Amino acid sequence: RKWMHCFQDVTAVIFCVALSDYDQVLHEDSNTNRMHESLRLFKDVCNTKWFHDTAIILFFNKMDIFEKKIRTVSLKKCFPEYSGDDSVEDASRYISNQFVKQSHNPRLVFSHQTCATDTHNINFVFKAVKSIILSNILNP
């Protein structure tokens, strides 16, 4: 947190979350769920005064692993209150909404599902990110 002020004039912040980590714990703390830790960190980052008017680009990575895992490990393992089915669409939308709700300025959060090994997907996402950044530069 001591270093965040160094980034106060950035156009956008890119925050990456491994979608497939919803059922895993941190290496350094076997009591803390990785997705919950990502949510906490995201909340801290996007609500700091230094990024109040900064676009937050949220990458949900490892979509390919998530698609396989959600068939056998329910999202309720991470989010007991989740009432949807464990379809890829519903579960990933729920996770995305949990992150967006952490922001005091949700209109500045832009989420994308990615799979780093899918070059077509990465090209599409990077074009979208470029558009967001250019828009923020031209329309401050």
DSSP file (Angstrom, degrees, kcal/mol; ACC not computed):
  #  RESIDUE AA STRUCTURE BP1 BP2  ACC     N-H-->O    O-->H-N    N-H-->O    O-->H-N    TCO  KAPPA ALPHA  PHI   PSI    X-CA   Y-CA   Z-CA
    1    1 A R    >         0   0    0      0, 0.0     3,-0.9     0, 0.0     4,-0.4   0.000 360.0 360.0 360.0 -26.3    0.0    0.0    0.0
    2    2 A K  T 3   +     0   0    0      1,-0.2     3,-0.2     2,-0.1     4,-0.1   0.750 360.0  47.2 -66.5 -21.9    2.9    2.3    0.6
    3    3 A W  T >  S+     0   0    0      1,-0.2     3,-1.8     2,-0.1     4,-0.3   0.546  83.0  92.8 -96.5  -9.2    3.7    2.3   -3.1
    4    4 A M  G X  S+     0   0    0     -3,-0.9     3,-2.3     1,-0.3    -1,-0.2   0.831  75.2  66.0 -58.7 -34.9    0.2    2.9   -4.6
    5    5 A H  G >  S+     0   0    0     -4,-0.4     3,-1.5     1,-0.3    -1,-0.3   0.753  87.3  71.2 -60.6 -21.8    0.7    6.7   -4.7
    6    6 A C  G <  S+     0   0    0     -3,-1.8    -1,-0.3     1,-0.3     3,-0.2   0.701 101.0  46.0 -64.5 -18.3    3.4    6.1   -7.4
    7    7 A F  G X  S+     0   0    0     -3,-2.3     3,-1.8    -4,-0.3    -1,-0.3   0.151  73.9 119.5-109.9  17.0    0.6    5.1   -9.8
    8    8 A Q  T <  S+     0   0    0     -3,-1.5    -1,-0.1     1,-0.3    -2,-0.1   0.721  77.2  45.3 -61.9 -23.8   -1.9    7.9   -9.1
    9    9 A D  T 3  S+     0   0    0     -3,-0.2    -1,-0.3    -4,-0.2    -2,-0.1   0.172  81.8 129.0-106.6  18.6   -1.9    9.2  -12.7
   10   10 A V    <   -     0   0    0     -3,-1.8     3,-0.1     1,-0.1    -3,-0.0  -0.366  57.2-137.9 -72.2 154.8   -2.2    6.0  -14.5
   11   11 A T  S    S-     0   0    0      1,-0.3    44,-1.2    43,-0.1     2,-0.3   0.830  80.1  -1.0 -80.0 -35.0   -4.9    5.6  -17.2
   12   12 A A  E     -a   55   0A   0     42,-0.2     2,-0.4    44,-0.0    -1,-0.3  -0.992  57.9-138.7-154.6 155.7   -5.9    2.1  -16.2
   13   13 A V  E     -a   56   0A   0     42,-2.5    44,-3.5    -2,-0.3     2,-0.6  -0.977  16.6-149.3-116.5 131.2   -5.1   -0.7  -13.7
   14   14 A I  E     -a   57   0A   0     -2,-0.4     2,-0.5    42,-0.2    44,-0.2  -0.904  15.2-174.0-102.4 124.4   -5.1   -4.3  -14.9
   15   15 A F  E     -a   58   0A   0     42,-3.0    44,-2.9    -2,-0.6     2,-0.4  -0.978   7.5-156.7-121.1 124.1   -6.1   -6.8  -12.2
   16   16 A C  E     -a   59   0A   0     -2,-0.5     2,-0.4    42,-0.2    44,-0.2  -0.852  10.9-178.6-108.5 136.1   -5.8  -10.5  -12.9
   17   17 A V  E     -a   60   0A   0     42,-3.0    44,-2.7    -2,-0.4     2,-0.9  -0.998  26.8-132.1-131.3 132.3   -7.7  -13.3  -11.2
   18   18 A A  E >   -a   61   0A   0     -2,-0.4     3,-1.9    42,-0.2    44,-0.2  -0.759  15.6-160.8 -82.8 108.3   -7.4  -17.0  -11.9
   19   19 A L  G >  S+     0   0    0     42,-2.5     3,-1.0    -2,-0.9    -1,-0.2   0.836  87.6  61.4 -57.0 -33.6  -11.1  -18.2  -12.2
   20   20 A S  G >  S+     0   0    0     41,-0.5     3,-0.5     1,-0.2    -1,-0.3   0.507  85.8  76.8 -76.2  -3.0  -10.0  -21.7  -11.6
   21   21 A D  G X   +     0   0    0     -3,-1.9     3,-2.0     1,-0.2    14,-0.6   0.349  58.1 107.6 -88.2   7.9   -8.7  -20.9   -8.1
   22   22 A Y  G <  S+     0   0    0     -3,-1.0    -1,-0.2     1,-0.3    14,-0.1   0.717  84.5  40.9 -62.4 -20.2  -12.2  -20.7   -6.4
   23   23 A D  G <  S+     0   0    0     -3,-0.5    -1,-0.3    10,-0.1     2,-0.3   0.202 102.4  88.6-110.9  15.7  -11.7  -24.0   -4.6
   24   24 A Q    <   -     0   0    0     -3,-2.0    10,-3.0     0, 0.0    11,-0.4  -0.764  62.2-138.6-116.2 159.5   -8.0  -23.5   -3.6
   25   25 A V  B     -C   33   0B   0      8,-0.3     8,-0.2    -2,-0.3     5,-0.2  -0.702  35.4 -86.3-110.2 164.8   -6.3  -21.9   -0.6
   26   26 A L        -     0   0    0      6,-2.4     3,-0.2     3,-0.8     6,-0.2  -0.352  28.2-130.9 -67.0 148.0   -3.2  -19.7   -0.4
   27   27 A H  S    S+     0   0    0      1,-0.2     3,-0.2     3,-0.1    -1,-0.1   0.899 109.7  44.2 -63.6 -39.8    0.2  -21.4   -0.3
   28   28 A E  S    S+     0   0    0      1,-0.2     2,-0.3     2,-0.0    -1,-0.2   0.576 123.8  33.2 -85.1  -9.3    1.2  -19.3    2.7
   29   29 A D    >   -     0   0    0     -3,-0.2     3,-1.8     3,-0.2    -3,-0.8  -0.785  60.7-167.8-149.8 100.2   -2.1  -19.6    4.5
   30   30 A S  T 3  S+     0   0    0     -2,-0.3    -3,-0.1     1,-0.3    -1,-0.1   0.479  87.9  59.4 -71.7  -0.3   -4.0  -22.8    4.3
   31   31 A N  T 3  S+     0   0    0      2,-0.1     2,-0.6     1,-0.0    -1,-0.3   0.508  89.4  82.4-100.7  -7.2   -7.1  -21.2    5.9
   32   32 A T  S <  S-     0   0    0     -3,-1.8    -6,-2.4    -6,-0.2    -3,-0.2  -0.879  74.4-134.9-109.1 121.6   -7.6  -18.5    3.3
   33   33 A N  B  >  -C   25   0B   0     -2,-0.6     4,-2.2    -8,-0.2    -8,-0.3  -0.479  14.8-133.6 -69.4 137.7   -9.4  -19.2    0.0
   34   34 A R  H  > S+     0   0    0    -10,-3.0     4,-2.3   -13,-0.4   -12,-0.2   0.879 104.5  50.1 -62.8 -39.6   -7.6  -17.8   -3.0
   35   35 A M  H  > S+     0   0    0    -14,-0.6     4,-2.3   -11,-0.4    -1,-0.2   0.905 110.6  49.6 -68.0 -40.2  -10.7  -16.2   -4.6
   36   36 A H  H  > S+     0   0    0      2,-0.2     4,-2.2     1,-0.2    -1,-0.2   0.893 110.8  50.4 -64.5 -38.7  -11.7  -14.5   -1.3
   37   37 A E  H  X S+     0   0    0     -4,-2.2     4,-2.5     2,-0.2    -2,-0.2   0.901 109.6  50.7 -65.8 -39.9   -8.1  -13.1   -1.0
   38   38 A S  H  X S+     0   0    0     -4,-2.3     4,-2.8     2,-0.2    -2,-0.2   0.902 109.6  51.0 -63.1 -40.8   -8.4  -11.8   -4.6
   39   39 A L  H  X S+     0   0    0     -4,-2.3     4,-2.4     2,-0.2    -2,-0.2   0.919 111.1  48.0 -61.7 -43.9  -11.7  -10.2   -3.8
   40   40 A R  H  X S+     0   0    0     -4,-2.2     4,-2.1     2,-0.2    -2,-0.2   0.929 114.1  45.5 -63.0 -46.0  -10.2   -8.5   -0.7
   41   41 A L  H  X S+     0   0    0     -4,-2.5     4,-2.6     2,-0.2    -2,-0.2   0.904 111.7  52.5 -65.4 -41.5   -7.1   -7.3   -2.6
   42   42 A F  H  X S+     0   0    0     -4,-2.8     4,-2.9     1,-0.2     5,-0.3   0.919 108.4  51.2 -59.6 -44.0   -9.3   -6.1   -5.5
   43   43 A K  H  X S+     0   0    0     -4,-2.4     4,-1.4     1,-0.2    -1,-0.2   0.924 111.4  47.7 -59.8 -44.7  -11.5   -4.1   -3.1
   44   44 A D  H  < S+     0   0    0     -4,-2.1     4,-0.4     2,-0.2    -2,-0.2   0.920 115.7  44.3 -62.6 -44.2   -8.4   -2.5   -1.6
   45   45 A V  H >< S+     0   0    0     -4,-2.6     3,-1.1     1,-0.2     6,-0.2   0.957 115.5  43.6 -68.0 -51.6   -6.9   -1.6   -5.0
   46   46 A C  H 3< S+     0   0    0     -4,-2.9    -1,-0.2     1,-0.2    -2,-0.2   0.707 115.9  48.0 -74.2 -16.8   -9.9   -0.2   -6.7
   47   47 A N  T 3< S+     0   0    0     -4,-1.4    -1,-0.2    -5,-0.3    -2,-0.2   0.381  81.2 115.7-104.3   5.2  -11.2    1.8   -3.8
   48   48 A T  S X  S-     0   0    0     -3,-1.1     3,-1.5    -4,-0.4     4,-0.1  -0.437  76.8-119.1 -69.2 149.4   -7.9    3.5   -2.9
   49   49 A K  G >  S+     0   0    0      1,-0.3     3,-1.0     2,-0.2     4,-0.2   0.771 110.9  65.2 -61.2 -25.0   -8.0    7.3   -3.3
   50   50 A W  G 3  S+     0   0    0      1,-0.2    -1,-0.3     2,-0.1     3,-0.2   0.762 109.9  35.7 -70.5 -24.1   -5.2    7.0   -5.9
   51   51 A F  G X  S+     0   0    0     -3,-1.5     3,-1.6    -6,-0.2    -1,-0.2   0.091  77.6 122.7-115.8  22.0   -7.4    5.1   -8.3
   52   52 A H  T <  S+     0   0    0     -3,-1.0    -1,-0.1     1,-0.3    -2,-0.1   0.864  89.6  24.2 -54.0 -42.2  -10.8    6.8   -7.6
   53   53 A D  T 3  S+     0   0    0     -4,-0.2     2,-0.4    -3,-0.2    -1,-0.3   0.036 100.3 114.4-112.2  25.3  -11.3    7.8  -11.3
   54   54 A T    <   -     0   0    0     -3,-1.6     2,-0.2    -8,-0.2   -42,-0.2  -0.798  69.8-115.5-101.8 136.2   -9.1    5.2  -12.9
   55   55 A A  E     -a   12   0A   0    -44,-1.2   -42,-2.5    -2,-0.4     2,-0.6  -0.478  25.6-150.7 -66.1 135.7  -10.5    2.4  -15.2
   56   56 A I  E     -ab  13 109A   0     52,-3.4    54,-3.0   -44,-0.2     2,-0.7  -0.954   4.9-159.6-111.6 116.8  -10.0   -1.0  -13.6
   57   57 A I  E     -ab  14 110A   0    -44,-3.5   -42,-3.0    -2,-0.6     2,-0.7  -0.875   9.2-159.6-100.7 116.2   -9.6   -3.8  -16.2
   58   58 A L  E     -ab  15 111A   0     52,-2.9    54,-2.7    -2,-0.7     2,-0.6  -0.858   3.5-163.6-105.5 111.9  -10.3   -7.1  -14.6
   59   59 A F  E     -ab  16 112A   0    -44,-2.9   -42,-3.0    -2,-0.7     2,-0.9  -0.848   5.9-162.2 -96.4 119.8   -9.0  -10.2  -16.3
   60   60 A F  E     -ab  17 113A   0     52,-3.3    54,-3.3    -2,-0.6     3,-0.3  -0.869  26.8-172.5 -97.4 100.2  -10.5  -13.5  -15.3
   61   61 A N  E     +a   18   0A   0    -44,-2.7   -42,-2.5    -2,-0.9   -41,-0.5  -0.336  52.0  45.9 -93.5 172.2   -7.9  -15.9  -16.6
   62   62 A K     >  +     0   0    0    -44,-0.2     4,-2.3   -43,-0.2     3,-0.2   0.842  58.9 156.2  64.4  38.3   -7.7  -19.7  -16.8
   63   63 A M  H  >  +     0   0    0     51,-2.1     4,-2.5    -3,-0.3     5,-0.2   0.853  68.7  58.6 -60.0 -35.9  -11.2  -19.9  -18.3
   64   64 A D  H  > S+     0   0    0      2,-0.2     4,-1.1     1,-0.2    -1,-0.2   0.899 108.9  43.1 -63.1 -41.5  -10.3  -23.2  -19.9
   65   65 A I  H  > S+     0   0    0     -3,-0.2     4,-2.7     2,-0.2     3,-0.2   0.895 112.4  54.2 -70.5 -40.5   -9.4  -24.8  -16.5
   66   66 A F  H  X S+     0   0    0     -4,-2.3     4,-2.7     1,-0.2     5,-0.2   0.907 103.1  56.8 -58.7 -43.7  -12.5  -23.2  -14.9
   67   67 A E  H  < S+     0   0    0     -4,-2.5     4,-0.3     1,-0.2    -1,-0.2   0.858 113.6  39.7 -58.9 -36.3  -14.8  -24.7  -17.6
   68   68 A K  H >< S+     0   0    0     -4,-1.1     3,-0.8    -3,-0.2     4,-0.4   0.903 116.6  48.9 -77.9 -43.4  -13.5  -28.2  -16.7
   69   69 A K  H >X S+     0   0    0     -4,-2.7     4,-2.7     1,-0.2     3,-1.9   0.869  99.6  63.7 -67.9 -38.1  -13.4  -27.8  -13.0
   70   70 A I  T 3< S+     0   0    0     -4,-2.7    -1,-0.2     1,-0.3     5,-0.2   0.725  94.0  64.8 -64.0 -19.3  -16.9  -26.3  -12.5
   71   71 A R  T <4 S+     0   0    0     -3,-0.8    -1,-0.3    -4,-0.3    -2,-0.2   0.772 119.1  21.2 -70.3 -25.9  -18.4  -29.6  -13.8
   72   72 A T  T <4 S+     0   0    0     -3,-1.9     2,-0.5    -4,-0.4    -2,-0.2   0.644 121.0  54.1-118.8 -20.9  -17.0  -31.4  -10.8
   73   73 A V  S  < S-     0   0    0     -4,-2.7    -1,-0.2    13,-0.1   -50,-0.0  -0.947  80.8-133.8-122.3 111.6  -16.4  -28.8   -8.0
   74   74 A S    >   -     0   0    0     -2,-0.5     3,-1.6     1,-0.1     4,-0.3  -0.252  12.6-128.4 -64.4 146.2  -19.4  -26.6   -7.2
   75   75 A L  G >> S+     0   0    0      1,-0.3     4,-2.7     2,-0.2     3,-1.5   0.715 103.7  78.6 -64.0 -20.8  -19.0  -22.8   -6.9
   76   76 A K  G 34 S+     0   0    0      1,-0.3    -1,-0.3     2,-0.2     6,-0.1   0.687  76.3  73.4 -63.5 -17.0  -20.7  -23.2   -3.5
   77   77 A K  G <4 S+     0   0    0     -3,-1.6    -1,-0.3     1,-0.2    -2,-0.2   0.861 113.7  23.8 -63.2 -33.9  -17.4  -24.5   -2.1
   78   78 A C  T <4 S+     0   0    0     -3,-1.5    -2,-0.2    -4,-0.3    -1,-0.2   0.797 136.9  32.8 -96.5 -38.6  -16.1  -20.9   -2.3
   79   79 A F    ><  -     0   0    0     -4,-2.7     3,-2.4     1,-0.1    -1,-0.2  -0.784  62.8-179.0-123.5  84.8  -19.5  -19.0   -2.2
   80   80 A P  T 3  S+     0   0    0      0, 0.0    -1,-0.1     0, 0.0    -4,-0.1   0.764  83.6  59.8 -56.9 -25.9  -21.9  -21.0    0.0
   81   81 A E  T 3  S+     0   0    0     -3,-0.1     2,-0.2     2,-0.0    -5,-0.1   0.558  75.9 118.7 -79.6  -7.6  -24.6  -18.4   -0.6
   82   82 A Y    <   +     0   0    0     -3,-2.4    -6,-0.1     1,-0.1     9,-0.0  -0.411  36.9 177.9 -63.1 126.7  -24.4  -19.0   -4.4
   83   83 A S        +     0   0    0     -2,-0.2    -1,-0.1     2,-0.1    -2,-0.0   0.401  45.8  96.4-113.6   0.6  -27.9  -20.2   -5.6
   84   84 A G  S    S-     0   0    0      1,-0.1     2,-0.1     6,-0.1    -9,-0.1  -0.177  80.8 -93.2 -80.1 179.2  -27.3  -20.6   -9.3
   85   85 A D        -     0   0    0      1,-0.1     2,-0.4   -11,-0.0    -1,-0.1  -0.438  38.0-105.2 -86.7 171.2  -26.4  -23.7  -11.1
   86   86 A D        +     0   0    0     -2,-0.1     2,-0.2     4,-0.1   -13,-0.1  -0.156  69.6 137.4 -93.2  41.6  -22.8  -24.7  -11.8
   87   87 A S     >  -     0   0    0     -2,-0.4     4,-2.6     1,-0.1     5,-0.3  -0.545  65.5-117.6 -78.3 154.5  -22.9  -23.8  -15.5
   88   88 A V  H  > S+     0   0    0      1,-0.2     4,-2.3    -2,-0.2     5,-0.3   0.912 113.3  48.7 -58.1 -44.2  -19.9  -21.9  -16.8
   89   89 A E  H  > S+     0   0    0      2,-0.2     4,-2.1     1,-0.2    -1,-0.2   0.951 115.5  40.8 -64.4 -51.7  -22.0  -18.9  -17.7
   90   90 A D  H  > S+     0   0    0      2,-0.2     4,-2.3     1,-0.2    -2,-0.2   0.924 118.0  46.5 -65.0 -45.0  -23.8  -18.6  -14.4
   91   91 A A  H  X S+     0   0    0     -4,-2.6     4,-2.2     2,-0.2    -1,-0.2   0.914 114.6  45.7 -66.9 -43.6  -20.9  -19.3  -12.2
   92   92 A S  H  X S+     0   0    0     -4,-2.3     4,-2.4    -5,-0.3    -1,-0.2   0.875 112.6  51.6 -69.2 -35.3  -18.5  -17.0  -14.0
   93   93 A R  H  X S+     0   0    0     -4,-2.1     4,-2.6    -5,-0.3    -2,-0.2   0.908 109.1  51.2 -64.7 -41.5  -21.1  -14.2  -14.1
   94   94 A Y  H  X S+     0   0    0     -4,-2.3     4,-2.0     2,-0.2    -2,-0.2   0.932 110.9  47.3 -61.4 -46.4  -21.6  -14.6  -10.3
   95   95 A I  H  X S+     0   0    0     -4,-2.2     4,-1.7     1,-0.2    -2,-0.2   0.937 111.9  50.6 -60.9 -46.3  -17.8  -14.3   -9.7
   96   96 A S  H  X S+     0   0    0     -4,-2.4     4,-2.6     1,-0.2    -1,-0.2   0.915 109.6  50.6 -57.5 -44.5  -17.6  -11.3  -11.9
   97   97 A N  H  X S+     0   0    0     -4,-2.6     4,-2.3     1,-0.2    -1,-0.2   0.858 105.1  57.2 -63.4 -35.3  -20.5   -9.6  -10.1
   98   98 A Q  H  < S+     0   0    0     -4,-2.0     4,-0.4     2,-0.2    -1,-0.2   0.891 110.8  43.9 -62.6 -38.3  -18.8  -10.3   -6.7
   99   99 A F  H >X S+     0   0    0     -4,-1.7     3,-1.5     2,-0.2     4,-0.5   0.938 111.7  51.1 -71.7 -47.0  -15.7   -8.4   -7.9
  100  100 A V  H >< S+     0   0    0     -4,-2.6     3,-1.5     1,-0.3    -2,-0.2   0.878 104.2  59.7 -59.2 -37.6  -17.7   -5.5   -9.5
  101  101 A K  T 3< S+     0   0    0     -4,-2.3    -1,-0.3     1,-0.3    -2,-0.2   0.701  94.0  66.4 -64.6 -18.6  -19.6   -5.1   -6.2
  102  102 A Q  T <4 S+     0   0    0     -3,-1.5     2,-0.3    -4,-0.4    -1,-0.3   0.731  86.5  86.9 -73.3 -21.4  -16.4   -4.5   -4.4
  103  103 A S    <<  -     0   0    0     -3,-1.5   -56,-0.1    -4,-0.5   -60,-0.1  -0.600  66.3-151.5 -86.8 138.6  -15.8   -1.2   -6.2
  104  104 A H  S    S+     0   0    0     -2,-0.3    -1,-0.1     1,-0.3   -57,-0.1   0.589 102.5  41.0 -76.3 -10.8  -17.3    2.1   -5.1
  105  105 A N    >   +     0   0    0     -5,-0.1     3,-2.2     1,-0.1    -1,-0.3  -0.571  69.8 169.8-134.5  69.5  -17.3    3.1   -8.7
  106  106 A P  G >   +     0   0    0      0, 0.0     3,-1.6     0, 0.0    -1,-0.1   0.688  69.2  72.6 -62.4 -19.1  -18.5    0.0  -10.7
  107  107 A R  G 3  S+     0   0    0      1,-0.3   -52,-0.0     3,-0.0    -7,-0.0   0.694  94.8  55.4 -68.8 -14.6  -18.9    1.9  -13.9
  108  108 A L  G <  S+     0   0    0     -3,-2.2   -52,-3.4   -54,-0.1     2,-0.6   0.317  86.6  96.2 -98.0   7.6  -15.1    2.0  -14.2
  109  109 A V  E <   -b   56   0A   0     -3,-1.6     2,-0.5   -54,-0.2   -52,-0.2  -0.883  50.7-176.0-102.4 123.0  -14.7   -1.8  -13.9
  110  110 A F  E     -b   57   0A   0    -54,-3.0   -52,-2.9    -2,-0.6     2,-0.3  -0.963   9.1-162.8-120.0 114.6  -14.3   -3.6  -17.2
  111  111 A S  E     -b   58   0A   0     -2,-0.5     2,-0.4   -54,-0.2   -52,-0.2  -0.758   9.9-179.9-105.8 147.3  -14.1   -7.4  -16.9
  112  112 A H  E     -b   59   0A   0    -54,-2.7   -52,-3.3    -2,-0.3     2,-0.5  -0.999  23.5-135.3-141.3 138.1  -12.9   -9.9  -19.5
  113  113 A Q  E     -b   60   0A   0     -2,-0.4     2,-0.3   -54,-0.2   -52,-0.2  -0.829  35.3-177.4 -93.1 131.5  -12.7  -13.7  -19.4
  114  114 A T        -     0   0    0    -54,-3.3   -51,-2.1    -2,-0.5     2,-0.4  -0.890  32.2-163.8-131.7 158.3   -9.4  -14.9  -20.8
  115  115 A C    >   -     0   0    0     -2,-0.3     3,-2.6     3,-0.3     7,-0.3  -0.902  17.9-152.8-136.9 107.4   -7.5  -18.0  -21.6
  116  116 A A  T 3  S+     0   0    0     -2,-0.4    -1,-0.1     1,-0.3     6,-0.1   0.716  94.1  56.0 -59.0 -22.9   -3.8  -17.1  -22.1
  117  117 A T  T 3  S+     0   0    0      1,-0.1     2,-0.9    -3,-0.0    -1,-0.3   0.523  88.9  83.7 -88.1  -4.0   -3.2  -20.0  -24.4
  118  118 A D    <>  -     0   0    0     -3,-2.6     4,-2.4     1,-0.2    -3,-0.3  -0.830  59.8-172.0-100.1  97.9   -6.0  -18.9  -26.8
  119  119 A T  H  > S+     0   0    0     -2,-0.9     4,-2.5     1,-0.2     5,-0.2   0.839  83.5  54.6 -63.2 -34.7   -4.3  -16.3  -29.0
  120  120 A H  H  > S+     0   0    0      2,-0.2     4,-2.2     1,-0.2    -1,-0.2   0.939 110.8  46.3 -63.0 -45.7   -7.6  -15.3  -30.7
  121  121 A N  H  > S+     0   0    0      2,-0.2     4,-2.6     1,-0.2    -2,-0.2   0.917 113.0  49.0 -61.9 -45.2   -9.2  -14.6  -27.3
  122  122 A I  H  X S+     0   0    0     -4,-2.4     4,-2.7    -7,-0.3     5,-0.2   0.902 110.2  51.1 -65.0 -41.4   -6.1  -12.6  -26.1
  123  123 A N  H  X S+     0   0    0     -4,-2.5     4,-1.9     2,-0.2    -1,-0.2   0.925 111.8  47.8 -60.7 -43.9   -6.0  -10.5  -29.3
  124  124 A F  H  X S+     0   0    0     -4,-2.2     4,-1.9     2,-0.2    -2,-0.2   0.929 113.3  47.2 -61.6 -46.4   -9.7   -9.7  -28.8
  125  125 A V  H  X S+     0   0    0     -4,-2.6     4,-2.6     1,-0.2    -2,-0.2   0.909 110.3  51.6 -65.3 -42.6   -9.2   -8.8  -25.2
  126  126 A F  H  X S+     0   0    0     -4,-2.7     4,-2.6     1,-0.2    -1,-0.2   0.865 108.2  52.4 -64.7 -34.5   -6.2   -6.6  -25.8
  127  127 A K  H  X S+     0   0    0     -4,-1.9     4,-2.0    -5,-0.2    -1,-0.2   0.906 110.4  48.4 -64.9 -40.1   -8.1   -4.7  -28.5
  128  128 A A  H  X S+     0   0    0     -4,-1.9     4,-2.1     2,-0.2    -2,-0.2   0.908 111.9  49.0 -64.9 -41.8  -10.9   -4.1  -26.0
  129  129 A V  H  X S+     0   0    0     -4,-2.6     4,-2.7     2,-0.2     5,-0.2   0.919 109.2  52.3 -64.1 -43.7   -8.3   -2.9  -23.4
  130  130 A K  H  X S+     0   0    0     -4,-2.6     4,-2.7     1,-0.2     5,-0.2   0.907 109.0  50.8 -58.3 -41.9   -6.7   -0.6  -25.9
  131  131 A S  H  X S+     0   0    0     -4,-2.0     4,-2.3     2,-0.2    -1,-0.2   0.902 110.2  49.2 -63.3 -42.3  -10.1    0.9  -26.7
  132  132 A I  H  X S+     0   0    0     -4,-2.1     4,-2.2     2,-0.2    -2,-0.2   0.925 113.0  46.8 -63.3 -45.3  -10.8    1.5  -23.0
  133  133 A I  H  X S+     0   0    0     -4,-2.7     4,-1.9     2,-0.2    -2,-0.2   0.934 113.3  47.6 -65.1 -45.9   -7.4    3.1  -22.4
  134  134 A L  H  X S+     0   0    0     -4,-2.7     4,-2.6     1,-0.2     5,-0.2   0.896 110.9  52.6 -62.1 -39.8   -7.7    5.4  -25.5
  135  135 A S  H  X S+     0   0    0     -4,-2.3     4,-2.1    -5,-0.2    -1,-0.2   0.908 109.8  48.2 -62.0 -42.1  -11.2    6.4  -24.5
  136  136 A N  H  < S+     0   0    0     -4,-2.2    -1,-0.2     2,-0.2    -2,-0.2   0.831 112.5  49.0 -69.3 -31.6  -10.0    7.4  -21.0
  137  137 A I  H  < S+     0   0    0     -4,-1.9    -2,-0.2    -5,-0.2    -1,-0.2   0.916 117.2  40.3 -71.1 -43.1   -7.1    9.4  -22.5
  138  138 A L  H  < S+     0   0    0     -4,-2.6    -2,-0.2     1,-0.3    -1,-0.2   0.758 124.8  37.0 -79.1 -25.1   -9.4   11.2  -25.0
  139  139 A N     <        0   0    0     -4,-2.1    -1,-0.3    -5,-0.2    -2,-0.1  -0.596 360.0 360.0-126.0  69.9  -12.3   11.7  -22.6
  140  140 A P              0   0    0      0, 0.0    -1,-0.1     0, 0.0    -4,-0.1   0.522 360.0 360.0 -66.2 360.0  -10.8   12.4  -19.1
